[in-house]
Amino acid sequence: MIYVVTGEESIQFTCRGCSSPETSLIVDLGVVPASDWFPLLDDPGDDPRWPLRLYMCGVCLLVQLGPDVHPTPEPPRAVESATSRRHAWQSAIEVVHAEGLAPGDTTIELDSHHGGSWSDGFVEAGLRPLPPDQAADLVVDVHALAHEPSLEAPLAAHAARVAPGGCLVLEFHHLLPLIAQSQVDTIRHGHWVYLSLLSVQRLLDRQGLVATRAVEVPVFGGSLRVTARRAEDRLVIDPSVERVLAAERAIGLDGRSGLADFGRRGLAVATQLRDHLIGIREKGLSVAGYGAPSKAPVLLALAEIDETLLPYTVDLSKEKKGRRLPGTRIPIFPPEELLSRRPQEVLVLTWDIVDEIAQQLHDAASGTSWTPRLYVLLPESGYVA
């Protein structure tokens, strides 16, 4: 069950971005399975469950997980999607062009395995990579900030790495589409902060940096690529910054109103999924999942889905083979299992790369009589054409 609470009921704690005590609880997703645990299939023990609560800072507007402390184990390594690889290459090209970089300029990249590395594209453009203890013309953080329990030190380190006249580029999952599209499965353990340009702008200012460009990109369900430069440099602010800020203000991300009904809408999304799978079972149709992302346990827990409604899922990651989705007895098999069992419907849990998955299954089923229907819940529910 999702609980929507008011600030009066919340427990204040120090903001993960600006250290302000002015934080208030906005959404309580309850106690849900640990997102990155992925137990072995034959593990008889109870899976760990932790609170999952969203707070907002009244000073820097950072949306973040609450003060509950829990371990964050390294999850089984996911397979980087072709979608992500294409995005990495395209992003490197776009950044080099947009920021006026030239062969011989230097770069430092800090990335997470969720975002992949852009370094090959930078090297191809003639940029020279440097270790993170130096200063460079271009410093890039690719989806790493969300994994930081506190942002003050990482952002200060990034600012120190930016050479005079250089720039910092941050890409992160954007709070705007997360809220607008009710992406409730994106809230999970291990992702400590949920970033808007409104909050990032304030946190960059604390480090003497100014946002000069903001580019919305579709990867991971909607991300934002922000360029920042030293305040003392000659700055040209691209109109994209104000466009994104205006869009964020329009849905209320400059205060609590933007998240006021997120919990209720998230519950509706989860309920819709449960109702759909119950309908599939009542029709006597077979179903399987595709993907075993770390965000799946949250969604399945909120929807109260177990192996009776979703008998199994498949994933390309060899490290997830022989394991199960946290909080359930839903086993994770290699994708070949789909060809063997031929379910009539496939629930795509990695919905952000549904086009890639649809092509994979089309190619795999070519020459057979298997034509499964692909169903996605987000960003809009329905069957894939």
Disulfide bonds with the S-S distance in Angstrom:
none
